[in-house]
Amino acid sequence: MIAIVDSGSTKSNWLFTGKKPGEDFSIRTTGINPYYQTVEEIQEALQKELVPNLPQISLITAVYFYGAGCELPAQQAVVARAISPLFNNCIVLVDSDLIAAARSVLGDETGICCISGTGSNTCYYDGKKIVRNINSLGLYMGDEGSGGFLGKLLARDYIRESMPLDIRARFEVFTADRKSDIMDKVYKKPFPNRYLASLAPFAILHKSDNYINELIEENFRLLFDNCICRYDDFEKLPVRFIGSIGLHLRDALEKVASDKKVKIDKIVDDPMQGLKEYHLKHTV
């Protein structure tokens, strides 16, 4: 049996799986991010939330951990040192959430992988590794194609009063935040990306409105212009998306892709099923 972990800063999804039908089970724990947690803090959390719920740790032969903040070897080592003793020092391999997305939707194929969730990211993947990654630059400088960026467009137009009056009235029902509240939450409060992404469901709810649809297409168009269309052979390679924004707004996404001569042949919400298939094929 192997464990596959998809971890963000707020929650971690653990899938324990093997080749026998019906033996899968899942556990959710708090998020793990080595930028913000020490080895000891990670172990303490897992001892409370994970270990008591594992029936037979001895059966687990490998842990494949993918997470936010796990791009660099130093951060990967923190997670590995925290997890390994909990699983009888079995094999623990740690990598980024971007390589998780690429393995999930591309497997062993060469192509372009795009994350479109709270944040965004893209890469050119050669079937084994990420060859090129155009930096998403995060909320303030980039993150085009994400829920956070879409929320930023809504907040921008609301504060500048360029939002149509009927949409503005609906927006004020959707959120109790007004101009000063939005400014405070974006510039003074922690996790502005999460806050702005929390506004994106308003766009999903009203995506049939022409004004909202224009914002949605603007969000995706900037992702293509600044990231996807800058990869070699982007018109020839499979381009695949993972994340709730791409999935829920797929009509607008596919329209923008078509305008850019790009064919999207897969959009999924979650990486876990693809990662399961990948690792059962490539088990260490």
N, C-alpha and C positions, 0 to 999 in steps of 0.2 A: 504493500500500500504506500502511496505517496501523498504528500500534502502540497497543495497549491494555494498560495496566499496572494490576494489582490488587496493592497493596503493603501489607504489615503491617510491624511492627517487626522481625520475624525473617526473613521471606522476601518476595520480589516475584515475581509471575508475569507474564511479558511474552508477549502474543499478537501476532504480526505477521500481518495478514490483508488480503485484498483481495476483490474481487468475483468473481475467477476461482476455480473449484473446484480444490481440491487445493494451493493455494499457501500455506495456513496453516502456520506453525511457531511453536513456543513455546520460551522460555528461562526458567529460574529463576535469580534472583540473590539475594543477601542483601537483607534488608529495608531500606527507606529511610524514615526518620522525621526531618523537619526540626527537630523539637524537640531531637533528640540529635546531629544531624550537620550539619556545615558544607557549603557548596557544594563546597569542595575535597575533603572526605572522601567525599561522594557521587560526585563525578567519579572519584576514585581507585578506588573500588570498581567502578564501571561500566566503567572502562577495562580492568580485569582480568577481570571476569566476563561482561560483555555484549558490548562492542565486538568482541573477537576472534571471536565466534560469529555476527556479522552479515555475511552474504555481500554484500549490496548496500545500504549505508546510503542511497545516493542515491535509491533508489526509495521511501523512506519520506517521505510528505508531511505527516504529522501524528502527534503523540504525545498520547494521552489518558491522563493519569496520575491514578489515584485511590489515596489512601493515608491511613493513620493519621497523625494530626498535621497534616493538610492542610486544616483548617477555616477558617483565617484567611488573609487576603491576604499577610501577611508570610511565613508558612510556605510558602504556595503559590509565592511568588516565589523562595524558596531552591531549591526543587525545579526550577522552570523554568530558573533560571540555571545549574543544574548540568547539566541534560539537553540544553538547546538546542544548545550547541556540539558535542556529540557526534553530532548528527543534522543537521549542516550548517545550523544555525539554522532548521530547519523550524518549523512551528506546534507549540507545546507548551502544552497546557491542563491545569491541575492542579486537582483538586477532592477533596472528602472521600470516605471510604469509605461514608458514609451516602448521598450523592447517587449513588454507584455502585450501591448496592443498590437504590435507588428506580428508577433508570433501567433496571436489569436486570430487575426483576420487574414494573414498572408501565409502562415505556416512555413513551408520551404520555398515559396515562390518569391520572385523579385517583384517589387511594386512600391507604391507610395501609401503609407499609412497615415491616417489623420485622426486625432482625438478631438472630439467636439462635445465637451461636457461643461462643467463649471469653468474650466480653462480650456485652452487648445494647445495642440502641438502637432508636428508633422515630421516625417522622416522618409528617406529613401532607404529601403531595406533590400538586401541582396539575397534573401533566403536563409541567411545565417547570422548576419549582423547589420547594424545600422551603419550605412556608408556615409550618409550626410544628414544633418539635422539643422534646419534653418531655425534659429532661436525664436521662440514665440514671444520672448521679451516680457511676459507677464502682463498684469492688468494695466499699468500706467502707460507702457510704451507699445503694447501689442495685444496678444490674445484674441486676434480676429477669429471669427467663427465660433466663439464660445458663448456660453450663457452669460458670463460676466460682461463680455463686450456688447451683447445684445441689450443687457440691462443698462449698460452705460449709454447706449444710444437713446433708450427710453428716458432715462434720467436727464440726459442732456436736453432733449426736446421739451421735457416737462418744465425744467428750470428756466429755459429760455423762452418758454411760452410759444413755441412753434408747433406744438402738438395740436391737432384739430380739437375743437371744443368738445365734441361728443366723446372722443377717445380720452381726452383729459378728464372728463367727468367720470368715466368708467375706471380710469387709472386711480382716481382719488377714492373710489369705492374699494378697489383692489388692495391698496396700501394706505395706511393712516399717515404715512410719512409725507411731509410737505417739503418745500425747498430747503429750509434750514436743516431739517432732519436728514435729508439726503446728503447734503454737504458734510454734515458732521459724521455720518456713518461712512462716507467715502474717504474723508481726509483726516478724521480724528479717532475713529474707532478701529479696533482690530478686525482683520479679515474682511476688508472691503470687497474682495473678489466674491466671497460667499454672499455678501449682501446684494451686490449688483446682480449676481446670478439668480437670486431669489425673486428678482423682478421679471426674469425671462418667461416664467409661466403665463404672465399676462399677455405676452406676444403670442405664445402658443394658443392661448384661449381665443385670441382675436385675429388669428392669422389670415382669415378671409377678408379682413378689412384692407383696402388698398394701401393706406398709409402704413399700417403695421407690416404688410407684406413687403413694402419697399424697404423698411428697416431691416427686415429679415434677410432680404436679398443683398442689401448693402453689407451686412455682417459677413455673409458667405463670399461675396465678391471680393472683399478685401483679403479674406483668407486665401483665395485663389491667386489674386494679383501679387500678394506679398510673400507667399510661401509656396503653395502647390505648383504654380506655373513656373517657378524658378528651378525646379528639379529637372535634370536631364531626362528626355524622353517621356515627359509627363503625359503627352497625348497618346503614347503607345502602351504605357504600362497600366496594369490594374491599379485603380485608386480606390481604397477601401476606408470606411469610416467606422469609428466606434465612439459611442457616447449618446446621451439622451437628447441633446440639442439636434444633432444630425438626424437621429431617428424620428423625433417628433415633427421635425420641419423638413422632411425628406423631399417633399414636392418642390419647395423653393431651392433646396440644395441641388437637386438634380437639374432644375432649370438653369441655375447659374453654371453648373458643371457643363451642361450642353452648350451654353453660350461660349464657354472657354474651350470647347472641343475635347472635353474630358468625359470619359465613361466611368461612372461609379457602379461597380457590380456587387458591392456588399455594404450594408449598413447594419450594425448591431449595437445593442444598448450596453452589453456587458462582456468582458473578455473571458469569463470563466469557462464557458463551454469550449471555445476555441483553444484555450490553454490546456484543458483536459485532453482534448484530442492530440494536441502537439506533444504533451509530455508522456502520454501513454505510448506514443510512437517513438519518443526519444528518451526514454527512461535511462538514467545513468546506471 
